[in-house]
């Protein structure tokens, strides 16, 4: 069975870029973007906000369940899987519970707030709707369980980040 990596952090922390680069370094690998399941909802989608609706939370839990099921499927087919999504606070523990028996390697990307702000400006999308970068970062750092590899990637290249992840694995 392949290895399973779970990469998380706040928006604009580098999850997509690092996950893609990591998957490319592995043989027979999948980059599983959990957000793909959110984007598949074309009608009736409820976005996450600082004060999410019950339906937004239900859709988030469904997205995490579908991601875990897809990861299992790819692993069963002999692929390495790099899962990437926002798992904030207890949601990380809840997601890892869905991966019971798979021994995921958890990677938390936590560059400094000023680095995240610069990256957010340079992205082709806006991730912070109803959240401040500082507020979400503080909440993420305070509430996310201290599991796995925590990397301050503020001064690391993508390649250096991938090397650190592989060295830890």
N, C-alpha and C positions, 0 to 999 in steps of 0.2 A: 504494500500500500504506500502511496505517496505521502509526502509531508503536507501538513496543513498549517498555513500562516494566517493569522488574523491581525490586520493592521488597522489601527484606529487613531483618532485624534480629532481635534476640532476642525471645522471647515478651513481650508487653505493651509493646513499643516503639512501637506505634501503626500497625503495617502494615495491618491490615484497615481501620481508620478512614481512614487517608490514602489507601489504594488506592481505596476506594469514592468518596471525595471527588474524587480525581483523575479517575477514570473518568467521574463526573458532569459534569466540566468539559469533557470532550472530546465531540465529535460522533461518534455511532456507535461506542460504546466498550463493552468487556467488562471486568469485574473478574473475573479468573480466580484463584480461591483454590486454590492447589496442594493444600492440606489436604483439599479435597473428595474427592480420589482416595483418601486414607487413610480417610476416613469412609465411603466406599462399601464398604469391606471389612467385611462384617457377621459373618463367621465366619472365624477364623484370623488375625485382625489381630494383629500384634506391635507394641507401642508402643515408641517410642524411649526409652531410658534413658541414664544416664551410662555404662553398660557394655552397649551394645545387642547383642542376639543377631544371629547371621548372617541369620536370617529378617527381623528388623526392618530391617537394613541393605538387604537385597534389596528389601523393600517400599518403602523410602525411595527407592532408585534407580529403581524402577518408577514411583513417584509423580512423580518429576522428569521421567522420560521422557514420561509421559502428559501432564504439564503442558506440556512443550515441544511435543508434537504438537498439543495443543488450541490453543496459542497460534498455531502456524503455520496451523492451519485457520481460525481467526478472522481472522488477518491476510490470508490468501488471499481471504477473503470481504469484505475491505474495511473491517474494523473496526480501531480502535485497541485495543490490549490492555494491560491493567495486570495483571501477574502479581504475586502476593504469596505469599510462603512464607518459611520459615526455611531459609536457605542458609548454613551455618556452615563456615568454613574452606575447604578445598579443594573442598567440595561446591558452592560458588558457581562456581568455575572449571569444574567438571564440568557444572553446569547450563548455564552460558554456552556451553560447547562444543556442547551440544545445540541451541543457537540459532544455530549458524554461518550467516553470511550475512544475518542479520536486523537487525544493528546495534541491539541493545537498549540502552536508557538505564537504567543501574543506579543505584539509590538505596538507600543504606544508612542506616537510621534508628538513631541511637545516642544516645538521651537518657541522662542520668546514671542511675546505679544507684538512687538514692533515688527518682527519678521512676518508674522501672520498678516498683519495689517498691510504690509508692502505686497505680499503675495496676493491678497484679496483684491487690491487695486489692479494688479496685473492680470487677473484671470478674466476669461471671457464670459463669466457668469457672476451673479451676486448670490452669495450663500447666506449672508447675514440679514435676514428679514425679521425684524422685531427683536433681534438680539444685538447687543454690543459685543465686539470682539473681546473686550476686557472682561465683561460679565460672564460670557459663556466660557472663556478660558479659565477664569477663577472657579466657576462651578465644576468644570471638567476636572481640574486639578484637585479640588477638594473632595469630590464625590466619587471619582473613578477608583475602583479597587486597585491596590498596588500589586498587580500580577504582571508577569512577563517582563519584557525588556522595555524600559522607558528611555527614550532617546531625545535629547535636546539637539535637534538637527539644525539649529540656527546657523552654525558655521560649518556644516558638513555638506558636501556635494551629494548628489543622488547616488553616485557610485560608492562613495564612502559610507553612506547610510546602508546600502545593500550589503556591503562588505561586513559592516557591524552586525547586521541581522544574520547573515550566513555564519559568521564566526560564533555567534551566540547559539545558533541551532546545532 
